[in-house]
Amino acid sequence: MKIFSLFASLHLFFACAAWAQTSAVDIHAAVDNQLRINEQKHGIPGQAVLELHNKDILYRNATGTTAIDGSTLVTPKTVFPVYSVSKLFAITLVMQLQEEGKLDISDPASRYVGNLPQSWRTIRIDQFLNHVSGVPEYFDSNDFSRPFPPSVEAVFATLKDVPVSAPGERTRYTNTNNLVIAAVLESVTRTPYRTLVRQRIIEALDLQETWLKLADVPKARLVESYRAKEGKLVPDLSIAWPDYSIAHGGAYMTLDDAGKFMSAIAHGRVVSKAGLKRFWQPYQFANGNLGSFATGWDYGTSGRWHQVGHDGGTKVRGRILFDKDLNDHYIVIYLTNGNKDGVWSSTLVDSVQTLIVPK
């Protein structure tokens, strides 16, 4: 009987191992196929995707080319601009400092930043984080030929007489919000924002392939970026962003570093899991409706999963899906260098997420 039990156990073990191997092969083939579909349907020149389940890599691959001339293949070591995913650095630093007792996101930002416009003085940090502050955008997205204010101080001075929507009433996504957040961080720590990101995130997590300046990026590994125009791919606009814009965009990462960053967050290595459970609650309006951000992270649900992350417009997105106790999670990183039909990055992530994440 014991011998039979031993053989039965071994049979079960090898059967499970074979199933797991087949399942992994099937997942890889299914995601490969979906990337081909996305490439053809949306006209994506190059893309890189990473999918993780807790500590396990479920999928890691790249397809296409870094430019439409097709000369260089995209690999997991290719560097992509991550656009507004860069905001997650500032958001993460706020959560860290809250846990350390150095700031309180329920405070008005003016408690820490003295030169905010008078009409902004009562707006709380959490309202800036969740894009319900009502403050206007600091640049004209329809005309990038207009010069940017030379400094953050000049931004605040320029906007001092521009009307503000009632704080806390509706979501109005602006990059100005993150300029305020970065100013709060610098005031609390008395440290330049770039230095904070480097010390507390890049160096702390050993992100060796993350850059905050284009000049530092290895050019041979950097993609060319494109945008959609009348159903065709055209080169991205060349915008002379000011140095302070790093608070809301301008970082560059490889697929692996983006995954390493998001994984460290999900495992509670940067902010405790207890802290994440508090922070990852959607903003609640006075009428009981929920906003689309949770302490600055995009927030939503998918079946039994909560999901948070951030996008870089139509090109890139990182997403964490987690159970209510943060004991089980999936991560999806989807990086592209553009598409011809303007498909939003959430659609691309959804297309591969459904192949790996159980309902």
N, C-alpha and C positions, 0 to 999 in steps of 0.2 A: 504493500500500500504506500509506503514511504517512497519507494522507487518510482511508482506510478505518479505520485504527487510531484516528485522532482521533475520527471519528464514533462508532466502537464504544465508545471511552472515555467520550464525552459521553453516549451512550445508557445506559451502565452507571451513570454518575453520577446522571442524572436518575431512572433506575429505582430506584436505592438511596434517593434523596431522597424519591421518592414513597412507597416502602415505609415509610421511617421516619416520614413524616407520617401515613400510614394507621395504622401501628402505634401512634403516640402517640394518635391519635383513638380507636382501638379500646381502648387501655388506659384512657383517660379514661372512655369509655362503660361499660366493664366495672366499674371501681371505683365510678362513680356508681350503677350498678345494684346493686352489693353493699351500698352504704350504704343504699339504699332497703330492701333486704331486711333488713339489720340493724335499721334503724329500726322496721320493721313487726314483725319477729319478736321483738325484745327490748324494744320500747317505749322507744326512746331519744328524748328530747325534742330534743336538739341534739348535733351531732358535727362535728369538724373533723379532716381527715386530710392528712398530707403524706408523700410518698414520693420519695426521692432515690436516684439512682445516681451515686456519686462526686460530681461537681459539678453534675450535671444534675437538674432538677426533673422528675419523671415524672408527679406528680399533686399538686395543691394545691386543696382545695375544702372547703366547709363546707355543712351542711344542717341544717334544723330551726330551732328557736327557743331563745332563752336561758332561757325559762321556759315552763311548760306552758300559760300563758294565751295563748301564741302571738303576743305583741305585738312582739317584736324578733327579727329573723333572726340566726342565727349566721353570722359571717364569719371569715376567717383572722385578723382583728384582734380577735376576741372573746377575753376573758381567762378562763382556766380555773384553778381550783386544781389543782395537780398532785400533792398528797398526798405519798406516799412516793417519788415520782420526785425529790423534794427531796433525798433521801439521796445522790443522785449528786454533789451539790456537795461534801459532806464526803468522799466516797470519792475524788473527783478530787483534792481538796486533799492527801489522804494520799499518793496516787501522785506528785503533784508534789514534795512534801517528801522522799519517798523518793529520787526522782531527784536532788534537790539535796543528798542526803547528810545531811539534817537529822533524819531518824528512820529506824528500821529496823522494818518490820512484823513481823519475826520476834522482836522484843523483847517482853517482858511490858509491858503498858500501864502497869503500876505504876512502871516506870522513869521515866515522864514525869508520871504523875499520882499524887501521894503519898497522897491520901485515899481510895483505893479500899478497899472492904471486904477484910478479911484473907483471906477465902476466894477472892478474885479476883486475888490478888497474882501468881500464876504464869501467868495467862491472857494469851496473846500478842495483839498488835494484830491480826494476820491472823485470829485466831479470833473476835475481836469483829466484824471486817469481814464474815466469812463466816457469821455467825450459828451458830457451833458453840461459843460460849463457855460455854453452859449457864446464863447468868445469867437471873434472872426478869424478867418485865415490870414496869415501875415503876407501872403504873396498872391498874385493873380495867376491862377492855373491856366488861364486862356492866353496869357501873354508873358512868356518867360524872358522876353527881351528887356523888360523893365528891371532896373537894378534892385537888388535886395538891400534892406537896411544893413548897415555895416556891422552891427552888433546886436546882441539880444536886448541890451538896454535901449538901443535905437528902435527895435521892434516894438517894445512896450510904449515908448514915447510916440511912435507913429500911430499906434492903435488907440491912444488914450481917449480920443473923441469919437471913435467908431462905436455905434450902438451895439450893446450886448443883449442877446436873447435871454429870457428869464432862466437863470441857472436851475438845473434839475428838472426841467419840464419835458425836454426831448433830446434825442441823440443828434448831435451835429459834429461830425468827424472833421477835425482840423488838426494840422500839424503844430499849430500854435500851442495847443495843449501840452505837447511834449517839450516845447521850449520852457514852459513854466515848470514842468516836472524836473528838467535838468537843472534849472536855476535853484529849485528847492534842494536838490541833491548837493549842489556845489556849496550852497549856504550852510547846510547842516554839517557837511564834512570838511569844509574849507579846502576842498581839493577840486582841481579841474575835472570836468566830466569825463574827458578821454582817459585821464589817469585812473579815475574810479573804475571805468569799464575794464581797462587793462589789468589793474591790480586785483579787482574783486571777481572778475569773470574770466577774462582771457587767460591770465596767468594761473588763477586759482583752479581752473578746470583743464589746464594744459591744452588750450585751443591753439595749436601751432599753425593752423591754416585759416585764421580769421584775421582780417585786417580792417582798420578804421579809416585808412587813407588809400585812395587809388594809387598814389605814387609808390606805395609799399607793396602792391600786389605784383606777383610774378606775371608779367604780361603774356608770356607764352602759354600760360594756363588759363587765361581769362577769356570768357565768351564775349562775342559781339552781341549786343542787345538790340532787339527789334520791337516794333509796335505794329498794330493793325491799322491800315488805312485803306478804305474802300475795298476790303477783301484781299489786300495784299500785304506782304511784309515790307516795311520800310525801316531804315535805321532809327533808333531812338533819338529823341531830341538831345542835343548837346546843351546841358544846363550848367551854368557856373554857380553851383550851390555854394552858399557861404559856409565857412568852417563850422559854425554853430549848428548847422543842419544835421550834424551827426546825431543829435538828440532824437531825430525822427527818421533818418535814413542814412545811406552812405556806407554801410558795412558790406564786406565781401567775405564769403565763406565757401568752403568745399562741402560736399554732401556729408562727409564723415564728421566734420566739425559741427555742422548744424545738428546732426543726430546726437553727437556727444553732449552738446549744450542742452537740448531738449530732454535727453535721457537723465542728465544730472538733475534737472528741475524735477522731473517726474519721480525720481528716486528719493527726493527730499534732501539732496546733498547741498543745495544752495539755500533753500528755504525749507524749514521743517514741514513734514507732511501735515502736522496739526495746523501750521500756519497756512499751508496751501488750501486746506479744507475751509478755512475762514475767508481767504482771499478769493477763491474761485466760486464765489456766489454772485449771480448777476445783479447789477444795480437795480434797485427797486424804486420806481417813481411813486409820488404821493398817492396816485390813484390805484396803486397796487400792481400796475403793469411792470413787466421786467424789461430792462434794457438789453442790448446785445453785447455788452462788455461786462467782464468780471475783473475788477481792479486792473483794467487796461487790456486784458486778454479777450480776444473774440470768444464768445460763449454760446454754446448750443447743446442740444442733446441728439443722440442717435440711438433709438431703442432704449436699452437699459444703461447706455453709456452717457456720461457727461463728456463734453469735449471743449477744449480750450486751445488757443493758438494765436497765430496772426498771419496775415497775408502780406505779400509784396505786390498788390494789385493783380494783374492778369498773369504774372510770371512765376511767382514762388509762394509757397505756403508751408508752414510747419504746424502740426496738430498733435495734441495729446488727447487720447480717449481714456477715461478712467472710471472705475466703479466708485460707489459712494464712499467707500472707506480708503480709497487710494491704495488698495492692496494688489490691484491688477490693472495693468495699463497697456495700451498700444500707442505707438508713435508712427506718424506718417510724415515724411519730408518729401516734397515734390518741387524740384527746381527746373526752370526752363529759361531759355533766352528769348522768349516771345512766341507769338502766334499770329495768324493772319485774320482770325475772325473775332478777336476780342473776348474769347472765352475766359471766364473768371477762374482763378486758381482753385476755388472751392469745388468747382465742377470736376477738375482734374483729380484732386485729392479724393473726392467721393468715388470716382470711377475705380480707383485701386483699393480704397478702404473697404468697399463691400466685398472684395475678394478674400480678405484676411480676417476681418473683425467679425466675430459671431454676433448674432442679433441679441 
